[in-house]
Amino acid sequence: MSRSNILNDPQAAETDGPSRSSRGLSRDLAPERASARARLRVLARVRRRYGWLFLAVPLLLVVIADVGIRGDRLLTLSGKHVASYLGAMVQSAALWGLLLFAASARRGASRWIAALLFVVLATLSLGGQLYFHRQYATYLNLDATLFGTSLSASLFGQLRADGEHFLRSVLPPLLLAIALVWLGRRIVRPGCTARARAARLAAPVVVVAAFVLPCSYRTVQASTPDVIYFHAIGGLIKELVGVQTTAQVRPGLRTPPALPQVTPAPGPRRNVLFILTESVRADATCSARVPGAPCPGTPRIDEAAPGRLPLTQMRSNASTTAIGLAVMWSGLQPIATREELHTAPLVFDYAHAAGFDSAYWTSHHMMFANSRLYVQDLPVSHQCGATELDPLADIDLGADDRLLSARVRSELLSLREPFLAVAHFGNTHVPYLVDPADAPFQPAIESKAPDDNDAYHNFYRNAVYRQDAAIADLIRFVRSSPVGDRTVIVFTSDHGEAFREHGQLGHTGSILDEEIRVPGWVDAPPGTLTAEEEGALRAARDELVFHTDVAPTLLDLMGLWDAPALAGYRAAMVGRSLLRPLPAPAALALTNCTGIWGCAFKNWGMMRGNMKLESRAWDTVWHCYDVLADPREQRDLGPAACGDLPRLADAIYGGPAGSVDVPLHLRDLAAGPRRD
């Protein structure tokens, strides 16, 4: 089109090229566009030069969260613990930084894999630790995963019980992790340089290293929470991949039935305080008070409960705490199935149905062996575990028993009467808590060497002696309190402790008497027992009684043993109330290999009265002992001397321990023989 035509046709002028006015506008905008491009170039340079600093944000968030959770404890770190924490920060920075770097790439399938790893690991490690710390006042660590064993069972059991709070803990880390990936792809945006490729290759190596590198994870926990988490899961994976053993069977979440309302039988008005200790063998304390005779192991308890009624032949049905608690609280035998042990009502449930107030205080660590799962739904008004007494409590020793005694004393009088209260002490568990300034049994050393056995035994006795003061303080408090003249105290230990009497050390290794014979007594103020009940207890002084008798006795003390509504549950119990004349002795199962606890190696047997049938993993025949005539169990009388016990034991276990290949907890067991 000619110039004249353009001038004559305005529409053509608009469509055939830029007008003079538009060209002028472009010239006016050019400086702004140039300035914008310059700013973008500056931002690009800043991003290339400083964008990598964004990779430190995950570490910063981890440390901020840790400070918010336990800042007071972090301030007390010093020396090697500070160095350990700094090392954990380096590990954390490398892990999250490299994963975020790989996830921030501009393109490629690998960035999505890295993003998924970053989001999932951040959510589990940080969210999981937030939740765990709220439950236990400490972070999930290797001990917790190994002692808690079946991680999936523990995790899903916890989710069923407390899923809402778990989701509240993991949701913020999940959203933050997603946001960090989104921002990383806008701020970091690494290209395909050799350095970027090397970083992406290093990311999976660092992820694997996070699961295997050591860290400070126990009492002090001088590491960031994510590092402790990865170390714990890595240790569990190695355990599961290495050797699959029955030791990975642990208690789980209970699902007891709803009990009908029960009215206690008429009788004396009384509260019940059940004092339970850990690993205390019968000869380490004094069940009976002998006027004028010393009680070197537990002199303060001896003085605090001078009128106690002793049970000098008390035995546990296992030498494992988890089994012992299940037996004493449910009344079932240890050979009951896992389902039976998790669905049976416990003494707390019975007390609640009868309108009793109740409490469970313990210095034991609730991370140990899934303990919290088993007791978290007890119908109690007061409850505590080790980390609620001391956030730095050791998983084996628990919190200081003196703290437990003080806690019970501070809360006992707030219980509504009548009440059932359980105070569960634990410092006599290996490695044993001793006061070096007050240790009368010498020489005493911590060495477990065979040549040092006597000195190590003394070390244990000093731990019992130290615990004696804490328990005696509680007894004296109760007796001097307004509820003292209405409160019956029942005392025993969950099991004993071996010091190579038959080659083994510690507990869970056998059902020989060093591991299952325990102290036992009842201290009842005047008027809290009828004449018949007191007479029955006195008659039981030197009779063979067992932990299967504890639940019936506690129920009888609460006036519930004859309740018609509980007849079905009572029928499953093989024990007898010690407040009543004892019937002929029953044939009772003894084992540390059950549906609620898997033993390191097989050991099981039976008792009826003073005759014990026993075998361990290396035995292909039964051994028979008369524990009264031969209290050290040195003379094997042969299976025939135990009457029909071998036949009954064969029916339950399949034979002596060394002749059975299938672990006991996998067998289809009946509830065991009933009262003869």
Phi and psi in degrees as a GROMACS rama.xvg file:
@    title "Ramachandran Plot"
@    xaxis  label "Phi"
@    yaxis  label "Psi"
@TYPE xy
-76.0857  164.383  SER-2
-62.0466  -38.3417  ARG-3
-65.2694  -39.7951  SER-4
-64.2112  -39.1242  ASN-5
-60.126  -42.2225  ILE-6
-66.2193  -33.8497  LEU-7
-80.5107  -16.0127  ASN-8
-122.582  92.7358  ASP-9
-59.5825  -36.5176  PRO-10
-64.4428  -41.112  GLN-11
-62.3443  -35.7141  ALA-12
-63.9555  -34.4162  ALA-13
-72.9619  -30.3002  GLU-14
-101.548  -13.2995  THR-15
-94.3253  2.69956  ASP-16
157.786  168.732  GLY-17
-65.0612  138.661  PRO-18
-79.2345  169.139  SER-19
-63.0228  -34.4972  ARG-20
-70.7705  -38.401  SER-21
-69.9635  -37.6597  SER-22
-62.791  -33.9376  ARG-23
-68.5759  -37.2318  GLY-24
-64.5029  -39.3778  LEU-25
-63.0524  -40.2779  SER-26
-64.9666  -33.1634  ARG-27
-70.0531  -34.8698  ASP-28
-84.1538  -18.0032  LEU-29
-53.4121  -44.7121  ALA-30
-62.212  -37.0707  PRO-31
-67.176  -41.5793  GLU-32
-64.3125  -41.215  ARG-33
-63.0519  -39.1999  ALA-34
-66.1692  -40.3342  SER-35
-63.8212  -43.0283  ALA-36
-62.9409  -36.2036  ARG-37
-65.9714  -41.7022  ALA-38
-63.8245  -40.089  ARG-39
-63.6048  -39.2873  LEU-40
-64.1871  -38.1814  ARG-41
-65.4008  -45.148  VAL-42
-61.8689  -38.9111  LEU-43
-62.9911  -41.9983  ALA-44
-64.8414  -41.9983  ARG-45
-62.6844  -42.3062  VAL-46
-63.101  -43.3843  ARG-47
-65.8727  -35.1023  ARG-48
-84.1992  -38.3326  ARG-49
-119.685  -3.86828  TYR-50
-59.9134  -29.0366  GLY-51
-62.0232  -21.8588  TRP-52
-62.4281  -26.1132  LEU-53
-60.5254  -26.5651  PHE-54
-66.5488  -14.9808  LEU-55
-86.4925  -7.60228  ALA-56
-61.0542  -43.0995  VAL-57
-56.6454  -44.3945  PRO-58
-60.3635  -42.817  LEU-59
-59.2009  -42.8915  LEU-60
-66.2425  -39.2341  LEU-61
-60.5662  -47.7162  VAL-62
-66.0171  -41.0664  VAL-63
-61.0259  -44.0941  ILE-64
-62.2205  -41.4837  ALA-65
-64.6438  -42.5909  ASP-66
-63.4934  -40.4921  VAL-67
-63.4995  -32.5115  GLY-68
-82.2468  -44.2562  ILE-69
-142.731  41.2369  ARG-70
-57.4369  -36.219  GLY-71
-62.2007  -36.7481  ASP-72
-76.4302  -34.8806  ARG-73
-63.7331  -32.3157  LEU-74
-67.099  -20.2232  LEU-75
-88.9628  -5.15999  THR-76
-66.0742  144.45  LEU-77
-152.695  162.226  SER-78
56.4786  -125.588  GLY-79
-62.8956  -27.3611  LYS-80
-72.3355  -34.4552  HIS-81
-64.3721  -44.7376  VAL-82
-61.2137  -40.4454  ALA-83
-63.1652  -42.5234  SER-84
-65.928  -40.5045  TYR-85
-63.2491  -39.407  LEU-86
-62.4728  -40.115  GLY-87
-65.0565  -35.4081  ALA-88
-64.0427  -39.5978  MET-89
-62.6746  -44.7477  VAL-90
-62.6832  -43.8727  GLN-91
-63.3326  -43.5147  SER-92
-61.9328  -42.2766  ALA-93
-65.2253  -43.7978  ALA-94
-62.2807  -57.5575  LEU-95
-71.0515  -36.7219  TRP-96
-63.2221  -46.8197  GLY-97
-68.7831  -40.2915  LEU-98
-63.5465  -43.8382  LEU-99
-66.392  -37.4444  LEU-100
-60.3022  -47.3892  PHE-101
-66.7163  -35.884  ALA-102
-72.2049  -18.7967  ALA-103
-90.7254  2.74498  SER-104
-58.1501  154.253  ALA-105
-71.5426  -30.7955  ARG-106
-157.345  171.324  ARG-107
106.285  146.383  GLY-108
-67.8598  -28.1008  ALA-109
-62.9715  -27.596  SER-110
-67.2043  -29.9191  ARG-111
-75.2373  -35.351  TRP-112
-63.861  -45.3766  ILE-113
-63.1855  -39.2763  ALA-114
-64.4022  -41.9099  ALA-115
-62.8397  -44.8266  LEU-116
-60.7742  -44.4884  LEU-117
-60.0477  -48.2259  PHE-118
-68.0015  -45.9071  VAL-119
-66.3078  -47.7407  VAL-120
-66.086  -39.5303  LEU-121
-65.4675  -41.4563  ALA-122
-64.7184  -46.2839  THR-123
-70.1877  -45.8089  LEU-124
-70.0889  -47.5272  SER-125
-81.3908  -46.2823  LEU-126
-63.7886  -41.9146  GLY-127
-62.6628  -40.6588  GLY-128
-70.1315  -36.0344  GLN-129
-59.7665  -46.1427  LEU-130
-66.2803  -45.749  TYR-131
-62.4307  -41.1133  PHE-132
-65.7296  -34.967  HIS-133
-65.6759  -29.6366  ARG-134
-81.5316  -40.3441  GLN-135
-121.257  -2.39933  TYR-136
59.9202  25.3573  ALA-137
-156.05  165.569  THR-138
-87.9015  150.807  TYR-139
-58.1298  128.287  LEU-140
-135.377  -176.44  ASN-141
-59.3286  -41.5132  LEU-142
-58.439  -42.9271  ASP-143
-64.8055  -40.975  ALA-144
-69.869  -36.9251  THR-145
-75.391  -43.0858  LEU-146
-75.7382  -28.9528  PHE-147
-75.7083  -18.5896  GLY-148
51.8681  -121.348  THR-149
-45.3423  93.65  SER-150
-60.9533  -42.079  LEU-151
-64.5366  -44.5621  SER-152
-63.4734  -41.9712  ALA-153
-64.9609  -45.2091  SER-154
-64.1894  -50.5686  LEU-155
-69.8495  -32.0315  PHE-156
-63.3658  -41.3946  GLY-157
-66.6664  -40.111  GLN-158
-64.0394  -38.5443  LEU-159
-63.7332  -36.9092  ARG-160
-82.0307  -31.2551  ALA-161
-148.486  39.4955  ASP-162
-60.5964  -36.7638  GLY-163
-61.8349  -46.0805  GLU-164
-70.668  -31.6973  HIS-165
-63.9947  -44.8775  PHE-166
-63.8018  -36.1543  LEU-167
-64.129  -29.6169  ARG-168
-77.6185  -37.7501  SER-169
-88.2917  -18.4923  VAL-170
-64.0333  -46.645  LEU-171
-59.3666  -46.2037  PRO-172
-61.367  -36.0535  PRO-173
-61.8431  -48.8009  LEU-174
-66.0336  -39.7372  LEU-175
-64.3227  -40.901  LEU-176
-63.837  -42.7267  ALA-177
-62.7891  -43.0892  ILE-178
-62.7496  -38.5372  ALA-179
-65.8537  -39.4524  LEU-180
-63.6491  -44.5275  VAL-181
-60.3185  -46.2995  TRP-182
-68.2052  -36.4592  LEU-183
-60.84  -35.9173  GLY-184
-74.5105  -7.86648  ARG-185
-108.349  -23.0085  ARG-186
-103.429  -46.3841  ILE-187
-83.2921  -58.9053  VAL-188
42.0306  62.1604  ARG-189
-68.2138  146.307  PRO-190
-88.2129  -152.587  GLY-191
-108.755  37.7494  CYS-192
-73.6236  165.581  THR-193
-61.7857  -36.6525  ALA-194
-65.731  -40.0218  ARG-195
-66.4721  -41.2166  ALA-196
-64.2582  -38.9562  ARG-197
-64.4938  -39.7508  ALA-198
-65.0672  -40.7421  ALA-199
-66.6057  -35.6438  ARG-200
-69.7966  -31.3126  LEU-201
-75.0279  -24.417  ALA-202
-56.5749  -51.6891  ALA-203
-64.2504  -30.5009  PRO-204
-64.1144  -42.5966  VAL-205
-68.1782  -35.7906  VAL-206
-61.4615  -46.8485  VAL-207
-62.8467  -42.2411  VAL-208
-61.2626  -33.0846  ALA-209
-60.3282  -28.9841  ALA-210
-84.85  -13.4747  PHE-211
-117.913  -18.0547  VAL-212
-71.583  140.302  LEU-213
-72.8669  161.06  PRO-214
-158.014  171.5  CYS-215
-84.3055  112.983  SER-216
-131.116  -10.4289  TYR-217
-87.0513  -122.865  ARG-218
-58.2306  -53.8088  THR-219
-74.7374  -37.7189  VAL-220
52.3179  58.6935  GLN-221
-84.7103  57.8461  ALA-222
-148.612  160.465  SER-223
-70.734  153.073  THR-224
-60.8832  -34.6452  PRO-225
-67.6641  -39.3549  ASP-226
-65.1641  -41.3458  VAL-227
-62.2056  -40.184  ILE-228
-63.0797  -49.4387  TYR-229
-64.6646  -37.17  PHE-230
-63.0064  -39.2766  HIS-231
-66.1053  -46.3953  ALA-232
-68.8025  -37.5987  ILE-233
-61.8609  -42.1888  GLY-234
-64.2597  -39.241  GLY-235
-65.3334  -41.8024  LEU-236
-61.281  -43.3003  ILE-237
-62.5376  -38.8729  LYS-238
-64.7954  -44.0506  GLU-239
-72.0897  -36.8232  LEU-240
-74.4641  -32.1132  VAL-241
-72.0636  -73.2702  GLY-242
-132.644  121.376  VAL-243
-89.9165  108.755  GLN-244
-120.07  163.964  THR-245
-69.1222  -12.2841  THR-246
-64.9182  -8.51536  ALA-247
-87.6268  5.59663  GLN-248
-85.6119  124.926  VAL-249
-140.017  165.342  ARG-250
-62.1106  156.286  PRO-251
-130.167  -159.591  GLY-252
-76.0845  129.5  LEU-253
-80.4731  146.529  ARG-254
-132.715  68.1047  THR-255
-72.8127  157.847  PRO-256
-75.2903  161.715  PRO-257
-79.2468  119.064  ALA-258
-84.5737  147.56  LEU-259
-70.642  158.503  PRO-260
-64.7076  136.165  GLN-261
-124.626  139.405  VAL-262
-104.552  121.548  THR-263
-59.9186  147.998  PRO-264
-68.51  153.128  ALA-265
-59.9017  146.954  PRO-266
161.347  -171.481  GLY-267
-58.8475  140.92  PRO-268
-79.1853  122.558  ARG-269
-153.553  145.066  ARG-270
-95.3196  163.254  ASN-271
-128.495  125.193  VAL-272
-115.24  115.803  LEU-273
-101.074  109.227  PHE-274
-97.2329  121.026  ILE-275
-122.686  131.856  LEU-276
-118.845  -177.985  THR-277
-122.21  128.881  GLU-278
60.5789  21.9887  SER-279
-93.6644  112.614  VAL-280
-78.8635  160.532  ARG-281
-60.001  -37.5656  ALA-282
-82.5868  2.02127  ASP-283
-90.7205  -7.09972  ALA-284
-141.629  -170.132  THR-285
-127.502  104.491  CYS-286
-68.7771  -41.3392  SER-287
-101.532  141.271  ALA-288
-92.7994  127.924  ARG-289
-113.006  107.086  VAL-290
-53.9032  131.267  PRO-291
84.1485  -11.9636  GLY-292
-99.8583  141.059  ALA-293
-73.7614  155.873  PRO-294
-124.148  84.6728  CYS-295
-65.1017  -30.3503  PRO-296
-75.9101  -43.3013  GLY-297
-136.57  66.0661  THR-298
-67.1148  -30.8509  PRO-299
-76.4207  -37.9748  ARG-300
-63.923  -39.5158  ILE-301
-57.0387  -39.2637  ASP-302
-80.582  -32.7497  GLU-303
-73.6708  -25.6362  ALA-304
-128.483  65.5937  ALA-305
-67.992  -24.6708  PRO-306
-98.465  15.9191  GLY-307
-63.9577  151.25  ARG-308
-100.382  113.157  LEU-309
-81.2523  155.265  PRO-310
-125.083  88.2265  LEU-311
-76.045  -12.8443  THR-312
-120.411  39.7549  GLN-313
-76.5538  136.648  MET-314
-135.967  144.719  ARG-315
-82.4727  161.621  SER-316
-93.7346  3.96147  ASN-317
-164.87  166.261  ALA-318
-115.964  39.575  SER-319
-129.146  132.24  THR-320
-58.6639  -48.664  THR-321
-59.1444  -42.4822  ALA-322
-68.0912  -43.2321  ILE-323
-58.9206  -43.6304  GLY-324
-63.479  -44.6379  LEU-325
-60.7297  -41.4528  ALA-326
-68.1187  -50.0553  VAL-327
-65.8461  -34.6529  MET-328
-87.6255  -25.3545  TRP-329
-102.668  -28.2988  SER-330
85.9032  -3.07244  GLY-331
-80.9235  162.315  LEU-332
-79.2193  159.495  GLN-333
-65.4966  -20.9943  PRO-334
-83.7362  2.88464  ILE-335
-58.9809  152.405  ALA-336
-68.4929  163.182  THR-337
-58.0368  -42.1927  ARG-338
-62.2946  -43.3414  GLU-339
-62.8552  -41.4298  GLU-340
-70.853  -22.0726  LEU-341
-96.4993  -12.0598  HIS-342
-111.273  -10.1668  THR-343
-70.4516  139.956  ALA-344
-63.3022  148.55  PRO-345
-105.442  169.703  LEU-346
-57.4491  -29.4472  VAL-347
-65.4524  -39.7572  PHE-348
-65.5372  -42.9128  ASP-349
-62.7949  -42.9364  TYR-350
-61.3505  -42.6235  ALA-351
-62.195  -41.3083  HIS-352
-64.2573  -26.1108  ALA-353
-94.1199  4.48861  ALA-354
84.6925  11.2334  GLY-355
-76.7645  143.08  PHE-356
-77.8556  155.324  ASP-357
-151.544  162.68  SER-358
-152.181  150.878  ALA-359
-136.701  108.918  TYR-360
-112.424  134.86  TRP-361
-145.701  147.819  THR-362
-92.675  -0.457865  SER-363
-69.1963  151.312  HIS-364
-81.041  125.537  HIS-365
-73.8666  -10.4219  MET-366
-76.9523  -22.4815  MET-367
-69.3843  118.769  PHE-368
56.9927  42.554  ALA-369
60.1987  26.0316  ASN-370
-56.3839  -42.2002  SER-371
-63.4619  -37.7886  ARG-372
-57.9008  -42.0089  LEU-373
-71.2263  -30.2127  TYR-374
-113.394  -2.33746  VAL-375
-67.4417  -24.3898  GLN-376
-103.227  18.3352  ASP-377
-60.9569  137.346  LEU-378
-79.3554  67.6034  PRO-379
-117.866  154.888  VAL-380
-92.1987  -18.6312  SER-381
-135.191  136.236  HIS-382
-157.915  144.803  GLN-383
-156.19  156.247  CYS-384
-125.619  -174.944  GLY-385
-57.8443  -47.3665  ALA-386
-73.0634  -14.2765  THR-387
-81.3982  -18.7584  GLU-388
-90.1241  -36.0799  LEU-389
-153.539  109.985  ASP-390
-58.671  -20.5598  PRO-391
-99.6476  18.4412  LEU-392
-59.8872  140.085  ALA-393
-74.2887  142.108  ASP-394
-66.7298  -28.493  ILE-395
-86.1099  -48.5642  ASP-396
-79.213  -28.7148  LEU-397
76.6607  -164.919  GLY-398
-81.675  161.517  ALA-399
-58.067  128.115  ASP-400
-59.599  -24.4985  ASP-401
-66.0707  -34.1406  ARG-402
-67.2164  -38.5931  LEU-403
-64.4917  -46.1937  LEU-404
-57.6193  -43.571  SER-405
-64.5224  -39.2296  ALA-406
-64.0682  -45.0533  ARG-407
-62.8023  -43.4687  VAL-408
-63.8434  -31.503  ARG-409
-77.9298  -20.55  SER-410
-115.573  -15.8494  GLU-411
-58.1693  -43.0826  LEU-412
-74.0318  -8.94878  LEU-413
-86.0676  -6.91424  SER-414
-72.0002  140.738  LEU-415
-80.4551  134.056  ARG-416
-82.9096  145.951  GLU-417
-77.5022  155.627  PRO-418
-136.709  157.389  PHE-419
-119.184  117.885  LEU-420
-125.048  138.791  ALA-421
-120.039  123.417  VAL-422
-112.703  114.925  ALA-423
-114.386  104.849  HIS-424
-90.4769  156.094  PHE-425
-144.339  -1.42538  GLY-426
-72.7364  -2.63469  ASN-427
-92.3492  9.49439  THR-428
-80.8082  143.278  HIS-429
-54.3338  133.777  VAL-430
-90.8611  11.7953  PRO-431
71.2182  125.356  TYR-432
-97.9272  119.918  LEU-433
-123.965  145.158  VAL-434
-98.2675  104.672  ASP-435
-57.6928  -26.9112  PRO-436
-80.7005  -10.0878  ALA-437
-141.828  69.2276  ASP-438
-131.12  89.2401  ALA-439
-73.5688  -18.2831  PRO-440
-92.8819  110.833  PHE-441
-134.297  152.973  GLN-442
-71.8674  148.431  PRO-443
-136.307  123.946  ALA-444
-139.426  161.498  ILE-445
-86.2227  -4.66507  GLU-446
-63.9642  133.504  SER-447
-97.1189  10.0605  LYS-448
-61.8893  143.128  ALA-449
-53.8307  -37.1507  PRO-450
-68.634  -18.4733  ASP-451
-104.199  18.0603  ASP-452
-58.3737  -44.9461  ASN-453
-64.1419  -41.1624  ASP-454
-67.9353  -35.8382  ALA-455
-68.0137  -37.7983  TYR-456
-61.4417  -40.3988  HIS-457
-62.8965  -37.1495  ASN-458
-60.1808  -44.1015  PHE-459
-61.8404  -44.6528  TYR-460
-62.2509  -32.0212  ARG-461
-68.6762  -31.6078  ASN-462
-67.5805  -41.5055  ALA-463
-61.9068  -41.0603  VAL-464
-62.9696  -39.5158  TYR-465
-66.9285  -44.0306  ARG-466
-63.9316  -31.4985  GLN-467
-50.6572  -40.5263  ASP-468
-65.6626  -41.5243  ALA-469
-65.8972  -43.1904  ALA-470
-69.704  -39.98  ILE-471
-62.5924  -39.0421  ALA-472
-58.374  -41.4925  ASP-473
-66.8603  -43.3585  LEU-474
-62.1518  -45.2054  ILE-475
-62.8954  -38.5715  ARG-476
-61.4987  -47.3971  PHE-477
-60.8581  -45.1615  VAL-478
-69.0065  -24.9726  ARG-479
-94.8969  -0.930568  SER-480
-89.8445  168.756  SER-481
-62.0914  -21.6773  PRO-482
-96.915  0.169504  VAL-483
-60.3417  -38.9401  GLY-484
-81.9808  1.37506  ASP-485
-119.276  9.31635  ARG-486
-116.185  121.334  THR-487
-91.361  130.285  VAL-488
-105.337  127.942  ILE-489
-112.615  134.191  VAL-490
-131.704  135.566  PHE-491
-162.093  179.85  THR-492
-116.955  152.224  SER-493
-65.4151  -31.2504  ASP-494
-170.954  -179.32  HIS-495
-99.3266  -152.367  GLY-496
-155.95  132.233  GLU-497
-95.4079  143.913  ALA-498
-131.09  58.7901  PHE-499
65.9652  22.1818  ARG-500
-58.8306  -35.5749  GLU-501
-127.449  30.7232  HIS-502
97.1687  -24.6999  GLY-503
-94.0045  159.735  GLN-504
-128.515  133.47  LEU-505
92.4458  -138.546  GLY-506
-144.277  173.689  HIS-507
79.6129  -3.70041  THR-508
-88.109  -17.8934  GLY-509
-162.489  175.81  SER-510
-115.483  24.6644  ILE-511
-74.339  160.748  LEU-512
-63.3558  -29.7252  ASP-513
-61.1467  -22.5862  GLU-514
-101.003  -17.9252  GLU-515
-122.472  -13.492  ILE-516
-82.5547  125.364  ARG-517
-133.275  161.713  VAL-518
-69.4516  156.967  PRO-519
-162.103  137.385  GLY-520
-163.831  162.529  TRP-521
-127.35  130.305  VAL-522
-115.856  109.766  ASP-523
-122.634  117.605  ALA-524
-62.5954  157.127  PRO-525
-53.8839  134.294  PRO-526
92.9496  -12.2939  GLY-527
-87.5693  -14.2026  THR-528
-121.639  145.7  LEU-529
-73.7647  166.24  THR-530
-61.0451  -37.2834  ALA-531
-67.2917  -40.8356  GLU-532
-66.0475  -44.4176  GLU-533
-63.8413  -39.2722  GLU-534
-63.3141  -40.2068  GLY-535
-64.8221  -41.097  ALA-536
-64.4898  -41.085  LEU-537
-65.3915  -36.1694  ARG-538
-69.6025  -24.7328  ALA-539
-84.4838  -1.19032  ALA-540
-45.6189  -52.5417  ARG-541
-111.768  15.5118  ASP-542
-82.4195  155.494  GLU-543
-75.1262  109.93  LEU-544
-123.978  161.031  VAL-545
-135.921  168.523  PHE-546
-66.0748  -20.31  HIS-547
-66.0612  -14.2781  THR-548
-87.81  -8.74361  ASP-549
-69.9591  -51.1895  VAL-550
-59.6608  -47.0867  ALA-551
-57.6101  -38.0793  PRO-552
-68.1167  -42.883  THR-553
-63.4834  -41.6819  LEU-554
-63.5336  -38.5237  LEU-555
-66.7848  -38.7291  ASP-556
-62.5392  -29.9622  LEU-557
-87.8879  1.29368  MET-558
76.1424  27.4034  GLY-559
-115.616  -5.26464  LEU-560
-64.5879  -29.7941  TRP-561
-100.75  6.6651  ASP-562
-61.2934  122.255  ALA-563
-57.3255  -35.3569  PRO-564
-65.5275  -18.5871  ALA-565
-104.006  9.58034  LEU-566
-59.1302  -39.9412  ALA-567
-64.5308  -39.9156  GLY-568
-72.4583  -36.557  TYR-569
-64.3954  -32.3119  ARG-570
-65.2133  -25.6939  ALA-571
-80.4667  -10.1761  ALA-572
-90.8154  133.506  MET-573
-95.7171  -9.10592  VAL-574
-81.7589  -178.072  GLY-575
-138.342  148.601  ARG-576
-71.0997  129.621  SER-577
-77.7052  -0.426944  LEU-578
-88.28  4.03407  LEU-579
-130.041  158.495  ARG-580
-54.6531  137.003  PRO-581
-79.5166  132.752  LEU-582
-78.1184  -174.988  PRO-583
-59.5942  143.601  ALA-584
-61.8305  141.857  PRO-585
-89.9529  160.43  ALA-586
-85.9485  117.075  ALA-587
-117.785  142.469  LEU-588
-83.9887  144.365  ALA-589
-130.31  125.02  LEU-590
-167.59  153.605  THR-591
-107.954  9.70997  ASN-592
-118.949  97.8799  CYS-593
-137.359  179.072  THR-594
-73.1515  -10.5312  GLY-595
-108.268  -10.9742  ILE-596
-155.87  127.648  TRP-597
-96.105  133.406  GLY-598
-84.2641  154.207  CYS-599
-66.5743  -38.7771  ALA-600
-145.981  154.48  PHE-601
-67.2524  137.426  LYS-602
-157.511  128.624  ASN-603
-162.529  173.346  TRP-604
171.844  -160.321  GLY-605
-150.056  160.419  MET-606
-136.79  146.066  MET-607
-135.215  114.133  ARG-608
59.1742  -128.552  GLY-609
-90.9778  2.80501  ASN-610
-99.537  126.133  MET-611
-120.024  131.023  LYS-612
-104.691  134.575  LEU-613
-151.188  147.014  GLU-614
-157.324  157.335  SER-615
-125.993  179.017  ARG-616
-54.2822  -31.7989  ALA-617
-92.9996  2.499  TRP-618
-97.801  131.944  ASP-619
-105.681  1.41349  THR-620
-133.381  157.86  VAL-621
-78.2831  146.488  TRP-622
-109.579  145.726  HIS-623
-127.228  130.258  CYS-624
-130.478  146.829  TYR-625
-99.2628  104.188  ASP-626
-73.0137  -16.3064  VAL-627
-85.788  -44.9183  LEU-628
-75.2059  -25.4083  ALA-629
-136.85  70.4415  ASP-630
-61.7568  -21.5711  PRO-631
-91.4614  1.47409  ARG-632
51.127  55.7836  GLU-633
-101.01  -17.0862  GLN-634
-115.615  103.89  ARG-635
-74.4757  118.443  ASP-636
-86.346  -6.59147  LEU-637
88.1698  149.082  GLY-638
-55.5332  -36.1115  PRO-639
-60.9573  -28.4991  ALA-640
-67.9843  -17.2377  ALA-641
-95.1353  16.4225  CYS-642
61.9491  -127.732  GLY-643
-88.2658  4.35571  ASP-644
-59.7081  -41.5953  LEU-645
-58.6597  -40.5851  PRO-646
-64.513  -44.7829  ARG-647
-64.0068  -41.6831  LEU-648
-66.7269  -39.4486  ALA-649
-59.7207  -39.0337  ASP-650
-67.0946  -31.9252  ALA-651
-83.959  -50.9435  ILE-652
-98.5729  -16.7909  TYR-653
92.1977  -3.83552  GLY-654
138.028  -177.554  GLY-655
-57.8987  156.877  PRO-656
-57.1886  -41.1342  ALA-657
-75.5092  -7.00633  GLY-658
-105.065  2.0345  SER-659
-114.607  125.873  VAL-660
-89.3317  -31.4406  ASP-661
-81.3938  126.729  VAL-662
-57.4766  143.611  PRO-663
-57.1576  -40.5897  LEU-664
-69.6574  -11.3832  HIS-665
-96.3139  -7.25761  LEU-666
-79.9496  153.437  ARG-667
-85.3675  91.6051  ASP-668
-94.9298  144.167  LEU-669
-81.5553  175.306  ALA-670
-72.1578  -6.42709  ALA-671
100.644  170.768  GLY-672
-67.7122  144.68  PRO-673
-93.4338  -176.666  ARG-674
-60.4655  134.07  ARG-675
